């Protein structure tokens, strides 16, 4: 039993333990493969990336809304400020699909270093984590 636990911990520390995280509270399925910490794109390319993503046999991924992205942050944690079960996390700003109402050239996001919610210009390159509705078959 100890060997199995050690092996699972080893895989988790490498980011290989899972490709997705299902949030039972919201019913959302989140991308958590190794790409989810390496993808850095401007807003338009981030949206295109999520729409084209095929992961875990699903192809209906999308860029999350700001409320959805906030739902996985954990401001009681620090570096990264994200809920448990997410292993592939960059301690940086992640795009949401929510455009800032005062300026259509900016969009909201969450910085998972400290869980801060802020906006950035859509031309800048930031991290991307895609989401999908977890429809029960």
C-alpha positions, -999 to 999 in steps of 0.1 A, spaced: 0 0 0 28 24 8 43 19 -26 11 27 -44 6 59 -24 41 69 -31 36 62 -68 4 83 -69 22 111 -51 51 109 -75 27 111 -105 8 140 -89 40 159 -83 49 155 -120 15 167 -131 6 133 -146 -21 121 -122 -50 136 -141 -60 155 -172 -92 171 -158 -106 181 -124 -144 179 -119 -158 204 -94 -187 186 -78 -201 219 -64 -204 236 -98 -206 206 -120 -178 220 -142 -149 200 -157 -116 218 -158 -85 212 -179 -56 201 -157 -32 184 -180 4 196 -183 -6 220 -211 -28 239 -187 3 254 -171 23 260 -203 -3 277 -226 2 314 -227 -18 334 -253 -34 367 -259 -72 368 -253 -83 360 -289 -59 331 -292 -69 319 -257 -105 317 -268 -96 299 -300 -74 275 -281 -102 264 -257 -127 261 -285 -103 238 -304 -92 218 -274 -99 180 -274 -92 165 -241 -104 134 -222 -126 125 -252 -144 159 -251 -142 187 -276 -167 212 -262 -142 232 -241 -144 269 -237 -127 298 -219 -144 302 -185 -164 332 -173 -149 353 -145 -173 338 -120 -163 303 -130 -126 311 -128 -131 326 -93 -149 295 -82 -117 275 -84 -95 301 -66 -87 297 -29 -77 330 -13 -68 311 19 -39 296 -1 -9 313 -16 13 305 -46 -9 289 -59 -42 302 -47 -63 275 -62 -85 247 -48 -70 213 -40 -68 187 -68 -53 211 -94 -17 200 -100 -8 219 -132 -9 255 -121 12 285 -131 13 312 -105 1 338 -129 -29 356 -145 -54 334 -162 -78 347 -188 -116 346 -184 -141 351 -212 -156 381 -194 -148 414 -211 -144 444 -188 -176 465 -192 -157 498 -191 -133 489 -218 -139 463 -246 -101 459 -251 -96 444 -217 -109 412 -200 -111 399 -164 -90 372 -150 -77 356 -118 -41 357 -107 -34 323 -91 -4 336 -72 -27 352 -46 -62 347 -60 -66 383 -70 -92 393 -96 -82 419 -121 -83 428 -158 -57 430 -185 -54 442 -220 -65 416 -245 -33 420 -265 -11 407 -237 -2 371 -234 -15 353 -202 -22 318 -190 -52 297 -201 -72 271 -183 -103 257 -203 -136 245 -188 -166 226 -200 -200 218 -186 -198 183 -171 -230 169 -186 -240 136 -169 -247 109 -195 
